[in-house]
Amino acid sequence: MTVAMDSTTHVRVCTLENLEVERGRAALLDGQQVALFLLSDGTVLAVDNLDPFSGANVISRGIVGSRGDVPTVASPLHKQIFDLRTGECIETHGKPPAALRVWPVAIDDGVVYVRMPESVGS
């Protein structure tokens, strides 16, 4: 999700040049790990790096793909598949439903910013 950037709520994370298409990158924001993904259309999406099924910070190492028009990432550990736009787990492999938190992203002049949730850093 790309949103308008507000310098009071957004944190500079990296430049677009620091990201590779369809490869995840992890960032630490106020003690929380975020997984960033640059898609082939130039969109940058961010979700929690913490895999809710394994409890490990590994989502940024997941396999990027799609289900129809839905950009996805598969957890590298147990292969659950998450919608990168909503964070919803669309393939749980028999586990209870779970989701990743989505972090809104803004891009300004080639710089990637992530909006901090109100509960983080306040």
N, C-alpha and C positions, 0 to 999 in steps of 0.2 A: 504494500500500500504506500503510495507516494502522497505526501501531504504538504501543505504550505509550511514553511519553516519559520519558527519563532525562536529567537535567540535566548529567550528566558526559559523555554521548556525543552529545547533540543540540545543535544550534545554532539559535537563534531567527533566522528568515529574514524574516518579515513577518506581517501580520495577514490574516485572510480577506478583510477589506475592501479590501486591496491587490490582490487577485486578481479577474479578471473571468471569468465562466463561459465555458469553451471558448476562452480566449485564454491564450497562454503568457506567462510572465514569467521572466526570467533572474535568477539570483543568483550571486554570487561567494563561494564557500566555500573558504577556505584555498587560494586560487589556482586553483580549479577551477570552471568554470561549470556550473550546474545549471539545467535548465528545469523550471518548476513549472506544473502545469495544474490548475485547478479545474473539475471536471466538473459537469454539471447536477444530479447526485444529491448534490452537496456533498462528494464525495470529492476529495482533493488527491493528485496523483501527481507524482513527480519522477524525471527521468532526466537523463543527461548532455546538455548543450547542444551538445556537439561532434558534428557529423554525421560518422560514420565513412566515408562515401563521398566527401564533398567536403573534409573537413578543416576546415570552417568552423564557428564557434559560432553556429548558426542554428536549432536545433531549436525553441527557444522561439517562433520566428516561423512555425512550421509550421501546417498546417491540421488542426484537431482533428476527428475523426470517429469512426466505429466500423465494425467488421466483425462483424455479428451483435451479440453481447453484449460484444465486445472493444473497449475504448476505444483509439483509435489517434491517431497524429500522422503527417502526411506531411511529409517534409522539403521546405522551400520551394525548394530548389535543383533536385534531380533527382527529387523526388516518391516516393522510397522510403518505404514505410509501416511504422511501428514500433508494436508492441503496447506501450501505456503501462504495463501491469501487469508485463510481463516484460522489456521492452527489446528483444525479438527483432524482427528485421526480417522482416515477413511478406510483403512484396512488394519484391524486390530489383531488379526491372527488368533482369534478366540479369547483375547483378553478383554477386560471391561473397557468401556469407552473412556477416552482421555483426549486432551488437547494441549497444544503448545500456546503460550501467550504470544500474541502478535505485537510487535513493536513498530509503530508508524515511522516511516522513513521519509526524509525530505532530501532533495539534492539541489544544491545551489552552487553554480559555477564549478561543477566537477567535484564538489565536496559532499560527502555523505553524512547526514545528520540523523540521529535517532531521537525520537521524542521519549522522554522519561515519563513513566507512569506517575501519577500524583502521589502514590504511596511510596515511591522510591525516592530517596534523597530529600524528603521533606520532614 
